[in-house]
Amino acid sequence: MTHARTALQPYAADVSATVAWEKISTEKKAQLIDVRTESEWRSVGMPDLSSVGKKPIFLSLFFAPDMTENVAFADEIMQAVPDRDTPLYFMCRSGGRSAQAATLMTQRGYTQCYNIFDGFEGEPDARGHLCTVNGWRAQQLPWRQ
């Protein structure tokens, strides 16, 4: 599922984890950037792109526990991915921080910034549990603990 850019959404589009996986798997330059915190990577898990010969970029937009902004975030992305036409797929837990990251990098001149709107864990189900409704893990996309 893809939602195109709107006035309220300055980046290229919102995409589902499944669409992001398809693009990352088939587009040579496409890059996954996981903006969650280090504690989330350790405790919840991480996307695994090894089956397609790639590695995600793990770079926190905010630092736990107080969610202090990583003021070097944009500069670090620009250093890691200098080509501003590279498709960048940003992921967090459920789409909020990744939308912020996609917006920031679009403002920095990147032309193909996508927000993975359902994130790694997705929306909570009726009982409040994550990883069951949507998102990277619920869609059974490759991940590791």
Secondary structure, 3 states (H helix, E strand, C coil): CEEEEECCEEEEEEECHHHHHHHHHHCCCCEEEECCCHHHHHHHCEECCHHHCCCCEECCCEECCCCEECCCHHHHHHHHCCCCCCCEEEECCCCHHHHHHHHHHHHCCCCCEEEECCCCCCCCCCCCCCCCCCCCCCCCCCEEC
